């Protein structure tokens, strides 16, 4: 097994609703508190009167929000009851990842899953960031067997952690410690 400083890719996976995005948010806060810059994208649910109406993505560098998928969109491929915003993924999501890999100490991609992978531009941006050698923290869809996800799971210098109800309180601190060790070793 490689030591933590050799890793530059950390992936989180787990069942829906187990706390993956919360884990990522805690790691981001810890990394930022140590003075490192964080870019990329995170996803959040959009709710109206308690009902989930879709998902938004947030560019961590600019804090710009855009719709990833929604029950209110008229265009885009359908996934369940949502339509996916391919234009937003291409123009904003992919761009946020690529800019982050050039400018930030850590690139975050929450999530790499079925909606996001409908966009060829987003898919290419993920591949580019992984190849860049930039430290990455990503969330992988647990059950999806897309060829890109298969390759990411076996990527050199990648480590995968599964968030569970039993470990979700401690896991962010242990991943953040490894990530910070790697960032410090990069000087």
Residue pairs with C-beta under 8 A, 6 or more apart in sequence:
2 157
4 177
4 178
4 181
4 182
5 181
5 182
5 185
6 157
6 182
7 157
7 158
7 159
7 178
7 182
8 133
8 134
8 135
8 136
8 157
8 182
9 130
9 135
9 136
9 138
9 152
9 155
9 157
9 158
9 159
10 135
10 136
10 137
10 138
10 158
10 159
10 161
10 175
10 178
10 179
11 137
11 138
11 139
11 140
11 152
11 153
11 158
11 159
11 160
11 161
12 20
12 23
12 24
12 137
12 138
12 139
12 140
12 160
12 161
12 162
12 163
12 171
12 175
13 20
13 139
13 140
13 141
13 142
13 160
13 161
13 162
13 163
14 20
14 142
14 162
14 163
14 164
15 142
18 163
18 164
18 165
18 168
19 163
19 168
20 110
20 111
20 139
20 163
21 42
21 43
21 44
21 110
21 111
21 139
22 168
22 172
23 163
23 168
23 171
23 172
23 175
24 42
24 108
24 110
24 137
24 139
25 42
26 172
26 173
26 176
27 137
27 172
27 175
27 176
27 179
28 38
28 42
28 60
28 106
28 108
28 137
30 172
30 173
30 176
30 180
31 38
31 105
31 106
31 176
31 179
31 180
31 183
32 38
34 180
34 183
36 105
36 106
36 180
36 183
37 61
37 103
37 104
37 105
37 106
38 60
38 100
38 104
38 105
38 106
38 107
38 108
39 59
39 60
39 61
39 96
39 97
39 99
39 100
39 101
39 103
39 104
39 106
39 107
39 108
40 59
40 60
40 61
40 96
40 97
40 100
40 104
40 106
40 107
40 108
40 109
40 110
40 129
40 136
40 137
41 57
41 58
41 59
41 60
41 93
41 96
41 97
41 108
41 109
41 110
42 57
42 58
42 60
42 108
42 110
43 55
43 56
43 57
43 58
43 68
43 110
43 111
44 55
44 56
44 58
45 52
45 54
45 55
46 52
46 53
46 54
46 55
46 56
46 67
46 70
47 53
53 70
53 71
53 72
54 67
54 68
54 69
54 70
54 71
54 72
54 73
54 82
55 67
55 68
55 69
55 70
55 82
55 115
56 65
56 66
56 67
56 68
57 65
57 66
57 67
57 68
57 88
57 89
57 92
57 93
57 96
58 64
58 65
59 66
59 92
59 96
60 96
60 100
60 104
60 108
61 96
61 99
61 100
61 103
61 104
62 96
64 92
66 85
66 88
66 92
66 93
67 73
67 85
67 88
68 84
68 85
68 88
68 89
68 93
68 115
68 116
69 76
69 79
69 82
69 83
69 84
69 85
69 115
70 82
70 83
70 85
71 81
71 82
71 83
73 82
73 83
73 84
73 85
74 83
75 83
76 83
76 84
76 85
76 86
76 87
77 83
77 84
77 86
77 118
78 84
79 114
79 115
79 118
82 115
84 115
84 118
84 119
86 118
86 119
89 116
89 118
89 119
89 121
89 122
90 119
90 120
90 121
90 122
93 116
93 119
93 122
93 125
94 119
94 121
94 122
94 124
94 125
95 125
97 107
97 109
97 122
97 125
97 126
97 128
97 129
98 125
98 128
98 129
100 107
100 108
100 129
100 134
101 107
101 128
101 129
101 132
101 134
104 134
105 135
105 183
106 134
106 135
106 136
106 137
106 179
106 183
107 129
107 134
107 135
107 136
107 137
108 136
108 137
108 138
109 126
109 129
109 136
109 137
109 138
109 139
110 138
110 139
111 138
111 139
111 140
111 141
112 126
112 138
112 139
112 140
112 141
112 148
112 149
112 152
113 139
113 140
113 141
113 144
114 141
114 144
114 146
116 122
116 123
117 123
117 144
117 146
117 148
117 149
123 148
126 138
126 148
126 152
127 148
129 136
130 136
130 152
130 155
135 179
135 182
135 183
135 186
137 175
137 179
138 152
140 149
140 152
140 153
140 160
141 149
142 162
152 158
153 160
159 178
161 171
161 175
163 171
